[in-house]
Amino acid sequence: MRLFYTILLFLSISALSIQANTVTDYFDNCRKTGNADYSTGQKIVKDFDTPGLLNALDKYYADTLTFVRQQAYYLTYRKGLDTKEDVQPIVVRLAKGINDDDGGLRGRIIGYLKSFPLTAFNEESKALIAANINKPNSPHYDELVLLAGFVGTGNNDLFRLSMNSELPTRRKWNISLALARLGSADALQSCLEKVKKAPVNSGMVAYLLPDLVYTRQKSALDYCVELLHSDEKLCETANPDLSESILCAYPIIELIAPVIVNFPIKVDPSIGLDVDDYEKMLQTVRKWFDENPDYEILVTSY
């Protein structure tokens, strides 16, 4: 029995050594070639448990080469998507990366964080995000503001910033959106009023309605539903070979479907609406909203 445990310990140490060597070789190659070996990276993500991976990557988060740091955070992100373990430590590690000196990497990490559900953010990761709200000159600041609104942090700082009359228009808009997501009735009303003043067309549907959907507030979604019931053909088709206008209801359905619980139509994120009879589909959706005025909004995703 003693020999058995000795062999088992030896095999465990050998396995850890092989894993460590794989990580070293992977990043040595990144440093020398400026390229990452995809299959090796996937093997690292698969072979390590979460604590082991975070420990193995620790020194690479602070590497002098941006590309090496980028790959360390990418492997961390992939682990978060693939693992069945608790992802909160991964999200904390990613949130620490928001302070990276490279603006491009900072933006990439903020994008990674948007991929995780609300339950993946604990008090530590929320505090790390909130701490960056007071750095308005940092790269990708507006995306950070929207991330803060999603995870539910930085309310007081965002409100204080919203009082600054010298803010650029787009920044003030994003801060208002974040405050609306956080539950500010005044911010939500301000956003709604601005959107309702805009003419309904393809540009409005493509660039303003997604902002309303981001807030996940009932009155904002209700306005989208109101537009969905319009029979005016005010939007352009996505087909460049066709010049005729279409109902804006169709792109609106693609926008709101992912955030409405028990929505009657399935929308593929990669291809959008995949139906044979658009008119029948539209009537189904309109009837569903008529029968479900108190529909539930999914708030756990960005």
RABEL-V223000 format. One record per backbone hydrogen bond with DSSP energy under -0.5 kcal/mol. NH is the residue of the N-H (numbers start at 0). CO is the residue of the C=O. E is the energy in kcal/mol with one decimal. If there is no record, write none. Layout:
# RABEL-V223000
nh=NH co=CO e=E
nh=NH co=CO e=E
This chain:
# RABEL-V223000
nh=4 co=0 e=-2.1
nh=5 co=1 e=-1.9
nh=6 co=2 e=-2.5
nh=7 co=3 e=-2.5
nh=8 co=4 e=-2.5
nh=9 co=5 e=-2.1
nh=10 co=6 e=-2.5
nh=11 co=7 e=-2.1
nh=12 co=8 e=-2.5
nh=13 co=9 e=-2.4
nh=14 co=10 e=-2.3
nh=15 co=11 e=-2.2
nh=16 co=12 e=-2.1
nh=17 co=13 e=-2.3
nh=18 co=14 e=-2.3
nh=19 co=15 e=-2.6
nh=20 co=16 e=-2.4
nh=21 co=17 e=-2.1
nh=22 co=18 e=-2.1
nh=23 co=19 e=-2.4
nh=24 co=20 e=-2.8
nh=25 co=21 e=-2.3
nh=26 co=22 e=-2.2
nh=27 co=23 e=-2.3
nh=28 co=24 e=-2.2
nh=29 co=25 e=-1.8
nh=30 co=26 e=-2.4
nh=31 co=27 e=-2.1
nh=32 co=28 e=-2.8
nh=33 co=28 e=-0.5
nh=33 co=29 e=-1.8
nh=34 co=28 e=-0.5
nh=37 co=35 e=-0.8
nh=40 co=36 e=-2.3
nh=41 co=37 e=-2.4
nh=42 co=38 e=-1.9
nh=43 co=39 e=-2.3
nh=44 co=40 e=-2.2
nh=45 co=41 e=-2.1
nh=46 co=42 e=-2.9
nh=47 co=43 e=-1.8
nh=52 co=48 e=-2.6
nh=53 co=49 e=-2.5
nh=54 co=50 e=-2.0
nh=55 co=51 e=-2.3
nh=56 co=52 e=-2.2
nh=57 co=53 e=-0.6
nh=57 co=54 e=-0.5
nh=59 co=56 e=-1.2
nh=60 co=56 e=-1.2
nh=60 co=57 e=-0.7
nh=61 co=58 e=-0.6
nh=62 co=59 e=-1.2
nh=65 co=63 e=-0.5
nh=68 co=64 e=-2.0
nh=69 co=65 e=-2.9
nh=70 co=66 e=-2.0
nh=71 co=67 e=-2.0
nh=72 co=68 e=-2.4
nh=73 co=69 e=-2.1
nh=74 co=70 e=-2.6
nh=75 co=71 e=-1.7
nh=76 co=72 e=-2.5
nh=77 co=73 e=-2.8
nh=78 co=74 e=-2.1
nh=79 co=75 e=-1.9
nh=80 co=76 e=-1.6
nh=81 co=77 e=-2.1
nh=82 co=78 e=-2.5
nh=90 co=86 e=-2.3
nh=91 co=87 e=-2.3
nh=92 co=88 e=-2.0
nh=93 co=89 e=-2.4
nh=94 co=90 e=-2.7
nh=95 co=91 e=-1.7
nh=96 co=92 e=-0.8
nh=96 co=93 e=-0.9
nh=97 co=94 e=-1.3
nh=98 co=95 e=-1.3
nh=99 co=96 e=-2.2
nh=102 co=100 e=-0.6
nh=105 co=101 e=-2.2
nh=106 co=102 e=-2.3
nh=107 co=103 e=-2.0
nh=108 co=104 e=-2.5
nh=109 co=105 e=-2.2
nh=110 co=106 e=-2.0
nh=111 co=107 e=-2.1
nh=112 co=108 e=-2.5
nh=113 co=109 e=-1.4
nh=114 co=110 e=-0.5
nh=114 co=111 e=-1.7
nh=115 co=112 e=-1.4
nh=117 co=299 e=-2.5
nh=119 co=116 e=-2.0
nh=120 co=117 e=-1.6
nh=121 co=119 e=-0.6
nh=125 co=121 e=-2.3
nh=126 co=122 e=-2.2
nh=127 co=123 e=-2.0
nh=128 co=124 e=-1.9
nh=129 co=125 e=-2.8
nh=130 co=126 e=-2.1
nh=131 co=127 e=-0.5
nh=131 co=128 e=-1.2
nh=132 co=129 e=-1.6
nh=134 co=131 e=-1.5
nh=137 co=134 e=-2.0
nh=140 co=137 e=-1.0
nh=143 co=139 e=-1.7
nh=144 co=140 e=-2.3
nh=145 co=141 e=-1.8
nh=146 co=142 e=-2.0
nh=147 co=143 e=-2.6
nh=148 co=144 e=-2.0
nh=149 co=145 e=-1.9
nh=150 co=146 e=-2.4
nh=151 co=147 e=-1.4
nh=152 co=147 e=-2.1
nh=157 co=153 e=-2.7
nh=158 co=154 e=-2.4
nh=159 co=155 e=-2.3
nh=160 co=156 e=-2.3
nh=161 co=157 e=-2.0
nh=162 co=158 e=-0.7
nh=162 co=159 e=-1.0
nh=163 co=160 e=-1.8
nh=164 co=162 e=-0.8
nh=166 co=163 e=-1.4
nh=171 co=167 e=-2.6
nh=172 co=168 e=-2.1
nh=173 co=169 e=-2.3
nh=174 co=170 e=-2.5
nh=175 co=171 e=-2.1
nh=176 co=172 e=-2.3
nh=177 co=173 e=-2.4
nh=178 co=174 e=-2.5
nh=179 co=175 e=-2.4
nh=180 co=176 e=-2.4
nh=181 co=177 e=-1.9
nh=182 co=179 e=-1.2
nh=183 co=178 e=-2.8
nh=184 co=182 e=-0.6
nh=187 co=183 e=-2.1
nh=188 co=184 e=-2.4
nh=189 co=185 e=-2.3
nh=190 co=186 e=-2.3
nh=191 co=187 e=-2.6
nh=192 co=188 e=-2.5
nh=193 co=189 e=-1.9
nh=194 co=190 e=-2.2
nh=195 co=191 e=-2.6
nh=196 co=192 e=-1.0
nh=197 co=193 e=-0.6
nh=197 co=194 e=-1.1
nh=200 co=198 e=-0.7
nh=201 co=233 e=-0.5
nh=204 co=200 e=-2.3
nh=205 co=201 e=-2.4
nh=206 co=202 e=-2.4
nh=207 co=203 e=-2.0
nh=208 co=203 e=-2.0
nh=210 co=207 e=-0.6
nh=211 co=207 e=-1.5
nh=212 co=208 e=-2.6
nh=213 co=209 e=-2.0
nh=214 co=210 e=-1.1
nh=214 co=211 e=-0.5
nh=215 co=211 e=-0.6
nh=215 co=212 e=-1.2
nh=216 co=211 e=-0.5
nh=220 co=216 e=-2.2
nh=221 co=217 e=-2.9
nh=222 co=218 e=-1.4
nh=223 co=219 e=-1.3
nh=224 co=220 e=-2.3
nh=225 co=221 e=-2.3
nh=226 co=222 e=-2.2
nh=227 co=223 e=-1.8
nh=228 co=224 e=-1.0
nh=228 co=225 e=-0.8
nh=229 co=226 e=-1.6
nh=233 co=231 e=-1.3
nh=234 co=245 e=-2.2
nh=236 co=243 e=-0.7
nh=239 co=237 e=-0.7
nh=241 co=238 e=-1.7
nh=245 co=234 e=-3.4
nh=247 co=231 e=-0.7
nh=249 co=246 e=-0.9
nh=251 co=247 e=-1.8
nh=252 co=248 e=-2.4
nh=253 co=249 e=-1.5
nh=254 co=250 e=-1.5
nh=255 co=251 e=-2.4
nh=256 co=252 e=-2.2
nh=258 co=255 e=-1.6
nh=259 co=255 e=-0.5
nh=259 co=256 e=-1.1
nh=260 co=258 e=-0.5
nh=260 co=295 e=-2.6
nh=262 co=259 e=-1.3
nh=267 co=265 e=-0.5
nh=267 co=271 e=-1.6
nh=268 co=266 e=-0.5
nh=270 co=267 e=-0.6
nh=271 co=267 e=-3.4
nh=277 co=275 e=-0.7
nh=280 co=276 e=-2.1
nh=281 co=277 e=-2.7
nh=282 co=278 e=-2.2
nh=283 co=279 e=-2.1
nh=284 co=280 e=-2.3
nh=285 co=281 e=-2.8
nh=286 co=282 e=-2.4
nh=287 co=283 e=-2.1
nh=288 co=284 e=-2.2
nh=289 co=285 e=-2.2
nh=290 co=286 e=-2.1
nh=291 co=287 e=-1.2
nh=294 co=291 e=-1.2
nh=297 co=258 e=-3.0
nh=298 co=296 e=-0.6
nh=301 co=113 e=-0.6
